[in-house]
Amino acid sequence: MTDIQKQFNSTEAEKKWYQHWMDKGYFNSQPDDRPAYSIVMPPPNVTGVLHMGHALNNTVQDILIRRAKSLGYNTCWVPGTDHASIATEAKVVELLQEKGIDKNNLSREDFLEHAWEWKEKYGNIILEQLKKLGCSLDWNRTNFTLDDHYYDAVIRTFVDLYNKGYIYKAARMTNWDPVALTALSDEEVYYKETQSKLYYVSYKIAESKESITIATVRPETILGDTAICVHPEDERYKHLIGKKAIVPIVNREVPIIADDYIDLEFGTGALKVTPAHDINDYNLGEKHNLEVINVLNDNGTINELFPEYEGKDRMEVRKIIVKDIEAIGQLEKVEDYTNQVGLSERTHAVVEPKISMQWWCKMEDLAKPALEVVENDTIQFFPSKFKNLYRHWMENIQDWCISRQLRWGHRIPAWYDTEGNIYVGETKEEAFVKYQEKNSSASIDDLKQDEDVLDTWFSSWLWPIEVFQKDVTSSDKDLAYYYPTQTLVTAPEIIFFWVARMIIAGMEYKNTIPFKDVYFTGIVRDKEGKKMSKSLGNSPDLLQLIEEHGADAVRFSVLIASPAGNDILYDEAFLEQGKQFNHKMWNAMRLVKMWEEKQEERALNDIESFAIEWMKAKLEDAKEKTQNHFNHYQLSEALKLIYSLIWDDFCSWYLEWMKPGKEETIATAAYQESIKIFDELLLLLHPFMPFITEEIHHNLLDNEEDLMLKQLSKNENLNKEILEQGKKLQNIITAIREAKQKNQMKPRDVIQLYYISKDVSFYEKTKALLKNQIFADKVEACTEAIDNAITLVIQADKLFMQSDIEIDYSVQIEKLKGELTHLEKFLFGINKKLSNERFLANAKKEVVDLEYKKQADTEAKITSIKESLARMEN
């Protein structure tokens, strides 16, 4: 004991053990004859730093990996980062601006040189931070989505899908980010409820004194109006169909058309149609062959078609044009209006619908096999509720806009000749061969490569496949061994971005699933329910939390309140709970180690024998339940179970029962069994709290193998009888301690205990332990009630507690009366349920039987209490 610290030093332990595990190569994996358990980390953006969402997601993955290792699997957890085209390019542009450099004045090569410089300096920060959390990642397998092998795979995929007819180029309506200056997919747009204004504008009817009023939230797009649309059955406007309306300010005559798309109830029932700036208007324009007039530049300013507004931002022009319309007397009124505004996932800029020439991937046929494997549970979702969300999206899937107007990323492998014809190939030379087939006198210098890069998700959908193909010499072997991976841990918000597309890629390129289970974590929120974010100032600094409280306490805090798929209400009080748990275990270890000097070579006494038998049964029961929780990804429930097992059952009961008195000894076998049980408990907890468990393990057992390598012992037959006996013993001890307290007795006051029970063997087996715990000099059976005794009823047994100390029975009488009232109400409820014919007919037999047992037990307790009251009151 002399060399064991009084308190657990988390900082020291974390540094020591993580380096030790790394030095020993425990995180590394190579194929062997064991079953594999592999996980691929959702690659964080290279721009990322560790936050609470990362803490939850990666703690869950580490728990699964460490748990699998303790069950004998060859575990492999692959780390890596995503190049994050939009976010990274924005960071590099910002850095260049600070140096006075305009991105547009740099060649592509020069810009990429700056980007790679930035990546090398900042891109792996988050991976280094994950080490602080204790993540057991195979760092030798670290991947980056712009690694050479990965880059080549993405290009191959594009070419393959193009050759199969899935990829095409077309001018279509897209979501446009005016800050990043690139197209976005629908999934990269999020919607925010916004307080806007609804402007009612009068449009004059050509060659008429009439007018028609429309309501719009975007008056700046009036400049691009090419029609007014009404419902064909709207009696207000039927006579106007086929006539011309005059667009205010620009005085353009546009047709008044009819379409049942129009909502008769919204606004005025008449719609201005601007095909270049709204997806629904675009569809109407296609249907009615309307002119398309684009009024915006790529950066969200008004273009040269409208000199009076040219160069001004769209939001500024909105205010100006409202004043201009008001000035000509055509602004009828303005109302407050709440609407959903689309924002860019990356830059948070208001997204503009924009027609642009982009590359697209046809998704309908590709999606079908990926939907089927989730529908038939080949891939299982946890929680299963996300299956419906997945199905809805996959059944209504749209073509995927895969091109981005950026420089950082996988450049599209398409080349254009001088006439604009397209040649797709993995290299320029391959494209040139196709060009030569068309033009034998062609020169390779005629070909110019597409300037765009691929959507980031077009690379990350290959992640579970490509991370195992980093090393050419072992890629086939690795892929065959580790793929499909076991579990994907991710957030529900990227179910379409990433989860669905990985399944599509797996089915298309490996003809099998990429993972067997998908575990969806929830959003980490503060205790008031707000999503944690740095911008709101409600997200703590994760690294600071680890420094102050320790990684184990942080892991504990995010897991203890983390039900699968439901949001986590995070409270820093959980950190304190985690730290107190550390202290509890540390003190338990110090207590047990003190017994080392009290060992005696002798047979187990009755107390030791019962305590060990009971604690082993508790451990076996917990192991079985823990496995069931893991099977259903109920990790929070598993942690709560293990926490209670260690804190309550082991520390509060078992150690108290086993603890030898000042002059007493402990059998050597009992001491060794206690160490063994403690170590098995540590192994059960290790996936959740790896550092303190490893530290205590080595303090308990000298020259023992590392806890991280140990395997849980195989389940033994569960002794359910000893569990029931232990529970009954706890109830008796607790009841007697409470009775002593309520009757103004001291805990160590000596008593005599008599019992009436059908199970005399229980008391014979636990007599020594009972005497020790309740300070009784006598525990004996009796055949009738004992006068002048405190009466207790435990599981139909009647207990009578006597003492030489004078006892005020009035306290006990009041307690029994209160208990009687409670039991009579409880019995009323049971009787009501058992008199319900529908319940008896529909409930399972075991449920009905349980209710009858409750009824019998409660009636027996009521009878016993009434008898006790009668004696005391007489």
N, C-alpha and C positions, 0 to 999 in steps of 0.2 A: 504493500500500500504506500510505502514511503515515496515511490517515484511516480505515483499517479496524481495528476493535477486535481485540485479541488473543484475546478470548473472546466467545462468544455470550451476550448478555444477554437471557434469555428474558422477564423482566418488562417490559423496555423495548420489546422487539419485539412482544409480545402487545398491549400498550396501543396502540402506534403503528399496527400493521397492522389490528387489528379496527376501530379508529375510522376508518381510511382506507377500508377496505372498506365500512363503513356510510355514510360521507360520499359515496362514489362510487355508492352504491345498488346494489352488486353482488349483494346478497341478494334484491333486489326482482325480481318477475317480473310481466310482463303478456303476454297471448297475442300471438303473432306467427306467422311462417311456419315457424319451427323446430319440430321434434318436441318435445313436452313430456315432462318427467320430473318427476313430482310425488310427494311423500311428505307424509303428515299425521303429525305427532308424536302418539304416544299421550299424551293430555293428562294431565300429572301433577296430583294433587290440589292445590288451592290451599293446603292445609296442608303441602305437601311442601317439603323442602330437599334439595339435591343429595347423592346418595350413590353408592356404587360401581356399583349397578345402573343408575342414571341415566347415569353416566359411560359405561358400556359401550353401553347402548341408543342414546344420542344420538351417541356417537362413530361408531358403525356408520352411523347415518343421515347424518351429516355426510360420512363417507367416500363413501357412495353418491351423495350430491348433488354433491360436488366432483368426483368421478370422472365423473359424467354431464355436468357442465359442460365438463370437459376433452375430452369426446367430441362436443361441439357441441349438446347438448340445451339447451332452455330450461327450466332447473330451477326448481322451486318447492317449498319446504319450509315447511309451515304450522305455526306454533306455537300454543299455547293451553293453557288449564287447565280442569280439571273441578271443578265446584262441590262435589263430594264430600259429599253430604247428611249422612251419619252422622258422618264425621270432623270436618267443619267445625262442625256443630252442637255436638258434644262440646267443641270448642275454645272456642266462644262461651259455652257454659254454664259451662265452667271459669273463663273470664275474668269472667263475671258473678258467680260465687260468690266470687271474690277481692274483688269490690266489694261483697259482701253482698247481692246481688240474686238472687232465686229466679226462674228462667225461668217458672215457673207463675203468678207474680204479674204477668207482663207480657202485654200484648195481643200478638196475632200481629204487628201492624204495628210495635210498639215493639221486639219481639225481632228482627225482620228489619232494623230500623234499626241495631241493635247488630251484627248479622251482617255487613251491608254495610260498616260501619265497620271491622270486623276484616278483611274481605276486602281493602279498599282499602289497609290498612296492611301486611298480611302476605301477601296472596294472590299477588303476583307475584315473590316472593323467588326462587323456583326458576328463573323465566325469566331474571332478571338474572344468576343464577349460571351459566346455560348459556352466556352470552356469554364468561365466563372460560375455558370449554372450547374456544371457537373456533367454536361452532355457527353455520353460515351460514343462519339462519332468516330468512324474509321477515317481519320484525317488523310491517310494515304490515298483515299479514293475521292478526294475533293474535286468536284467538277465545276466548270464555269460554262455558261451557254455560248460563249464565244471561243472556247478552246478549239484548237484546230480540228480535232476528231469530231467535235460536236458541230462545228461550223459545216464541215463536209457532209454530215448526216442530214442537216437541215436542207442544204442545197439539193442533195440526192432526193429527199422527200418531195421538194417542190417540183423537180424535174419529172419524177415518177408520176405524181398526181396530174401534172400538166399533160404528160403523154397518155394518161388514162382518160383524159377529157374532163377531169374534175376542176382544173384551174383555168380561168379565162380572164380576159381583160375587157372592161366595159365602163362606160360613163353612166353612173347611177347616183342616186341620192345617198349621201353618207352623212355621218355626224362629223362635224369639222371643229377642231380645237384651234381657235384663233390666236392662242398664245403659243402652243407648241407647233402650230402651222402644219398640222397633219390630220389625216382622217382617223377616225376611231370606230371600233365596232360598237354595236348596240350595248354590249356588255360592259364597255368602258365608260358608259354614261350613267350617272346616278341622278336621281330626281329629288329636288328639295322644294318643300312647300314655301311659296314666296308671296308676300303681299304686293300685288301689282295694281295697275289701273286698267280699267276697261274704257276705251275711248269710242264714242259713238260718232261716226263720220257720215256725212250726207254726200252721196254721189248723184250728180245730175244725170237725168236721162236725156240722151241726144235727141234733138228735134222735138223736145217736149218741155213742158213746165213742171213735170213730175220729177221726183227724186226718190232714191232708195237709200235707206240707212243701214250701214253695217257696223258691227262692234268688233274691235280688235285690241289686242294687248301689245301689238307690235306695229305702231303706225309708221315706223321707218321703212317697213317693207311695202308700204303703199306704192313706193317708187317702182316696184316690180310687178304690180298687179296686171294680170292679162285677162281677167274675166270676173264677173260676179255670178255666183251660183245660188239658186233657190231650189226648194223642193217642188217637184212637178205637181203635187196636189195642194200646194199652199195657195189658197184663194186670194190672199193679199197680193201675190206677185204673178199669177198665171198670165195676166195680160202683158207683162213685161218680157216674158221669155221670147228670145229671138231679137230683142231690141238691143241698143247699145247704151252703155253707161260711160260717163266721162270721169276718169281717175283724177281726183283733186291734185293740185300743184303741177303735175306733169301734163295734164289735159289730154291724156291718151284715151281714145275710144276703145272700149273692150266689150265683148259680147256678154249678154246675160243668158246663162245656160241653166238647164234644169238637171238635177240628179238626186236620186233618193238617198244619197249619202248624207244630205243635209239634215241636221237636227232642227226640227221645227221649234223646239222649245228654247234653244240656246240663243242668247242675244236677241237679234231682230229676226232670226230665221233666214237671213241673207248672209252669204259668205263671200269675202274678197278672196280671190284665188291668185296665189303667188307661187307658181310652180318651182321657182328656183330656191325657195326658202322655207318650204314646209313639206314634209314627206306625204301628207294627205293631199295637199295641193298638187304635189308632183304627180301623184297617182291620178288625180282628176285631170290634170293637164295631159297625161298620156292617153287617157280615155277619150278626151274631147279634142285632142290635137291642138292644144293651146301653145302659144308662143312662150318661150322661157327667157326671162330677163333677169340676169344676175346683177344685183345692185352693190354687192360687197366685194372688197378685196379679201385676200386670204387672212389678213390680220384683223378683220372685223371693222375696217373703215369703209366708207362709201367710195365707190370707184369712179373712174373718169366719165362715165355716162351721165353723171349728174354734177356738173362743175360747181354749182352753188353749195354743194355739201361735200365735195370731194376731199378725201383725206381725213375727214372727221370721224371719230369713233361712233359706232352704231348707237350706243347709249346716249351720246351727246346729241346725235341727230334726232333721236326720238323726241327729246325735249324741244328742239328747234322746229321740227316739222309739225308738232302739235300747235305751237304758236302760229306757224304759217297757215295752218288749216283754220285756226280760230280767226286769224286776221281776214280771211276771205269768207268768213261766215258759214263755214261748213262743219264746224265742230259743234255737235248738238249737246252733248253732256259727257261727263267723266264720272265713273263709279269706281269705288274700291273693289278689288277683285283678288281672290286667293286662287293661285294656280300652281301647278308643278313645273318647275323650270329645270331643264336638263343641264348638268354640269359635268365637266371633264373629270374623270376619276383621277387623273394625274396632276393637272394644273388647276383644277377647280374653276376654270373659266366657263362662262355660259357658252354652251355648245351651239353652233350654227348648223342647221341642215344645209347641205351644199352638194350640188351636182359636180362630180369630179371623176376623172378617169382613174380607175383603180383596178387592182388585181383582186379576184374573188375566187373562193373555193365553194363548189357545189356541195351541200351538206346532206341533202335528203337521203340519198342512198347510203352514204357513209355512216349516217346516224343509226340506221335500222339495226345492225348487229349489236351496236353499243347500247341500244335501248333494250333489246331482248335479254342480254346477260344480266341486266339489273332487274328486269321484270321477273325473270325466273330464279332470282336470288343466287345466281352464280357469283355475282358480286353483291354483298350485303351492305346496306347502309345502317349506321347506328347514329342517331335514332332513325327508325324506319320511316318516320313522317316525311323525310326528305325525298323519299322515292316518288311521291306524288308530284313534287316540284320538278324533279328530274324528268319524269314522264311528260309533264305538260310542255316543258321546253323542247324536249327531243321530238315530240310529235308535231310541234309547230316551228321547227328549226328553219332559220333563214340562211341564205348564202352568207359566207363569212368574208368580210372585207379584210384581206391579209396584207395589204401594202400600207406603208407609212412613209410620209415625206420627211425622212430623217437621214442622218448619215451614220449614226451609231447603231450597228445591228448587222444582220445577215443581208447582204445586198442581193437583190432579186437577180437570179441568173438568167436574165433575158437580154438579148442584144437586138439593136435595130439597124437596118441598113439605111442607105440614104433616102429611100422611099418610105421608110417607116414600117417596113415589114418586120415581124417578130421572129426571132430564132432563140429557142430555149435550149440550154445545155448546161452541164455542170461546170464547164470551162468555156472561155472564149474560143478556144480551138475547136471544141466540140460543136459550138454554135456555128463556127465558120464552115465546118464540113457541110452542115445543112444549107448554109448560104451558098456554098459552091455548087450544090446540086441544082440550085435555081439559076445561078449565074457563074458559069465556069471561069469567067475572066475576073471574078471578084477579088478584092484585096481585103485582107483581115483588118486593115486600118479603116475600112468603110464601116465597120461595126462599132456601135457605141452602146455601152451597157446602161440598162435602166438605172436611174439615180436613186430610186426608192429602196427602202429596206423592208424586211418582213415584220409583221406584227410579232411582238415579243412572245405571245402565246403560241405562235407557230413553231417556235423552238422548244418551249417548255412542255408541249404536249408529247414530245419524244423522251422526256426526262427518265421515266422508269426503265426504258430500253437503253438509252444511250449512255447513262452513267456507268453501266457495266461493260461498255465497249471502249473505255478509255485506253486500256492497254491492248494493243493489237495482238500480242502473243497469247493473251489469256481471255480475250473477249468472248469467244464462243463457249469456252468452259464456264466462265463466270455467268454469262447470260443463261445458260442451261441450268445452272445450279441455283442462282438467286432469283430468277424471273419465272413466274410472276412473283412480285413482292407480296408480303403478307398483309400489311395494314397501311393505309394512307390516312394520315392525321391532318385535317385541314379545316378551314372555316367555311361555313355554308355560302358566304358571299362569292366564293370563286367556284361554285359547283358547275357553272356554265363556262367560265373562262378556262378552267383547267381540268377539273375532274372529268367532265363529259368528254372533253377533247382527248385526254389521255386514254380513255376507254376506247374512243374511236380509233386512235392511232394504234393501240395494242391489237385491236381486232383486225385492222387493215394490214399491219406489217408483221405481226406475230401470230395472227389467227387465234389469239387467246387473250384473256384478260390481263391487265397490267398489275392488278392487286386483287386480293380476295375480299377484304373488308375496307370500308371507308368510315372513319370515326370523325364526326363533325363536332368540333368544339363550339362553344358559344362565344358571345362578345363579352369582354371584360368591362363591367360597368362599376361606377362608384356606388356607395351605399344608398345614394339618392336615385339610382337607376340611370344616371347619365353615362353615355359611352366615354370610356377613358381616352383622353387625347391630350397631347401637349398643348394644342391650341386653346383648349378649355382650361388648362392649368390644373386638371384634376388627375393627371397621370403621374405617379411618383417616378423618380429616377431609379430604374431597376438596379443598376450597378451600385448605387448608393444604398439601396435596401439590402443588397447582398453584403456590402461592406459592414453595415451597421448590425444586421440581424443574422447573417449567415445564409448560405445558399439553401441549406436544408429547411430553415424556417420559411424562406421565400417559396420554395417548392411546396411545402406544406400549405402555405397560405393560399396559393392559387388552386390547389387541388381539393382542399377540404370543402370548398363551396362551389364545386364545378360539375354539376350534373350534365351528362352527355347531351349536347345539342341545345341546352338551355343556357341563357346568359348567366354570367357569374356576377353576383353582387359582391364586389371586393371590399373588404374592410380591413384596415391595417391592424385591427384587433386580432386577426388570424395570425399575424406575424408573432404577436406576443404569445399566442397559444402554442405556436410552433416552437418558440424559444423555451417556453415552460416545459414542453414535452422533452426537449433536449436535456434540460436540467433534471427532470424526473428520471430519465433513463441513466444519466450520468451518475446520479446519486444512488440509483439502484445497483449500478455496477460497483460503486465504491462499497456499498453495504455487503454485496455478495463476496467481494474480494476480502473483506474483513473476516469472513467465515473460514478462510483458508487456514488460519492459525488455530481454529477451533475444531478441526477435523479429528475424528476418532474412528479407528478401525473397529466397527461393531455393526450389528444388524440394524436395519431401519426400525425405528420405533413407530408406533401407531400413527402419530401425528405426521411424521415424514412420509410414511407409506401412503396415507390418504391424500396428502397434499400433492405429492408427485403424480399419483394416479389421476387425480382430478385435473391438474394443470396439463398433463399430456393429452387428456381427452379434450380439454378446451382448445389446445393447439391443433389437434386433429380436426376438430369441428370447424375452427377458423380457417384452416387450410382449404377445406372442402368448400366453404362458403366464399372464400376469397377467389378461388378458381372460377366459381360460378359467376361472381361479379366481373372477373376479367373476361370471361366468355361473352358477356353482354356489354363490355366496355363501361361498366359502372365503376369507374376508378375512384370516384369520390366515396362511394359506398364501401369499396374495399379498404380505402385509407381509414375511414371512420371505424370500421370493424377492427382493423389491426391496432389502431390508436386505443380503442376501448380494451382490447385484449391485453395490451402492454400496460396501460395506465391503471386500469381497474383490476383486471383479473390477476395479472402478474405482480405489479408493484403494490397494489393496495391489499390484495388478499393473499396470494401465494407467499410472497416474501414475509408478510406478517405472520403467516402460519408457520413458516419454516424457521424464522429467526430464533436462534438459540439464546437463552437468557444469559446473564452475566457469567454465571458459574457453569453453564451448560455447554455441551458439545454438539456437533453435528456429525452424523455418520459420513464417512468419506464418500460412500456411494450416493448419499443424499446431496452432498456438495457437488459432486461430479454431475449428477443428474440436473441440478439447478443451473450449472454452467451450460450444460448441453441444451436445456430448454431455453435459456436466455439467448443463446447463440442462434437457435432456430427461429426465435422471435425476431432477432436482428435481421436474419436472412429474409424473412417474410416482409419486413419493413424496408429493407435495403433499396429496392427500386424507387421508392418514394423519397427516402432521405439517405443518400449513399455515404455521405462523409462521416456523420456521427456513428452510423452503424459499423462502418469499417474501423473507426477508431476504437469503439468499445469492444468490438470483436478481438482486436489485437491486445487490448488490455486484459480481456478475460482469459485468452488462450495464448500462451507464449509459443513462439515457433510454429504457429499454425498457418495453413495456406490462407491467402487473402479471401475475404468474405465474397468479393465480387466473382470469384471463380467457383465458389461452393454451390452445390445443387441441393435443392430442397429434398428432404427425405421423402420416400414414397409413402402415400397414405396408408395408415394401419386401420384395422377394424375399430370403428368408433364405439367407445364404451358409453352408451347413452345413460346407463343406470348411474354411473358415477357423476355424470353431469347433473342429473336430477338431484342426487344426494348433495352435491356441492351447492346447488342453488338453494336447497332446503336449509342447509347448514348456514349459508349466508343470511337467509331470511331470519333464522332463529337468532343468530349473533346480533344482527341489526336490531331486531325487535327488543331483545333484552337490553342492549345498550341504550335504546331510546326510552325503554321503561325505567331504567335506572336514572336517566337524566330527568325525566318528567316527575319522578318521585324523590327528587333532591338527593339522590345517592351519587357517590363518586364512582367513576369508571372502575376503580380497583377494589371497591367494596365487595367483600366475599358474600356469595349467595349460595342457596341450595336450590337445585332445579329438579322438579318431578314432572313426569310426563305420562299421558295416557295415549297410546298409539298402537296401531295394528302392526307397525313396522319397528319392532323392538331391535332388530338387527342393525338398523340404521344408527340407533343411539349407542349400541355396543361398539360399532365401528368408529364412531366419531366422538366417543366419550372423552378421550384424552384431549382431543383438539378443542372440544367445547369447554372443558374445564379451563384449559389454558387461555382461551380467548375471552370468556365471560367472568373469569375469576370465581369459579364455582368449586366448592370443596366436596360437592355431592351432585351427581347426575343419576337419578334412579327412576325406575318405573313405579307407577302407583295404579290402583284400580278404581279410585274414586277421587272426587275433588278434594283439594287441600284447603282447609279453612285458613283464614288470615294470610292468604297468599295473593300475589298479583297474578291474574290469569291472562294468558296469551293463547291465541288460536293461530297455528301455523299449518296450512295445508291439511286441515281437518284434525290435526293433533292438538291436544290440550296440554298446555304447559303451565306449571305453577311455580312461581318464583318466590322464595322465602328468604328472609334475612334477619339477623339479630338486630339490625337497625330498625327503629320504629318508622313505619311507613304511613303516610297520609293517603288513605284509600280514596279520598274524595277526588283526587286528581285522576286516578285510574277509572273511577266510575264515570266521570265526565268524558274521558277518552273513549270508553266502551260505548257510551250512549251515542256519541258522535259517529263511531264506526258502525253501530247498529242502524242508525238512520241512513247512512250511505249504502250499506248492504241491502237494506229493504228497498231502496230506490233502484238499485242495480238488479235485484231479483224481479221487481215489477217489470223492468224492461225486457228481461230474459223471458218471463212468462208471456208477455205480450207477443214477442217474436214467435214463441213456440205454439201460440194459439192461432197463429196466422197460417191458414191452410195453403195459401199460395207459396209462402216460404218453405213449408214442409214438402210441398210437391216439387218445387223447382231447385231448391238448394242441394248441393252435393251431400252424400251420406255423411262424409267426415265432418262437414260443417255443422250439420244437424246434431251429430253425435257430440261435437264439442260444446254446443249450446246446452245439451242435456247434462253434460259433465259440469259445466259452469253452474247450472241450476242446482245440482246435487251438492256441490262444494259450498255454494253460497248458503243453502238451507242449513247445512251442517254447522257453518260458522255462526249463523244467526241463532240457532238453538244453543250453541255453546256459550255465546255472549249473554243470552238471556239467563242462562243458568248461573253464570258468573255474577251478573248484576243482582240476581235474587239473593245469592249468598252474601255479597258485600253490603247490600242495603239492609239485610236483616242483622 
